[in-house]
């Protein structure tokens, strides 16, 4: 079963657009009109929608890691620092993740991309 992605407000639109062209279920914070929410509220929103959140914000990653330590449930978080990869690398890795894993595999997980091929 594929996962659905939720894009933080800072994610380049090109990543979301290319993923959608690949058939990945993507919802952005802007499309969801939640782009003004705090990070913790946005992570809660993604969890309510059962969507794994993708962010390039290091503070957001730290928040999710804190939730892991506290045992606070969330739907999963993928972190990709904007300087660590190209748009193409992020699209390739997110497409692979979305199509090859299920929501249950992502509960309370924080993953870093891009993968090193």
Buried (B, 14 or more C-beta within 10 A) or exposed (E): EBBBBBBBBEBEEEBBBBBEEBEBEBBBBBEBEBEEBEBBEBBBBBBEEBBBBBBBBEEBBEBBEEBBEEEBEBBBBBBBBEEEBEBEBBBBBBBEBBEEBEBEEBEBBBBEBBEEE
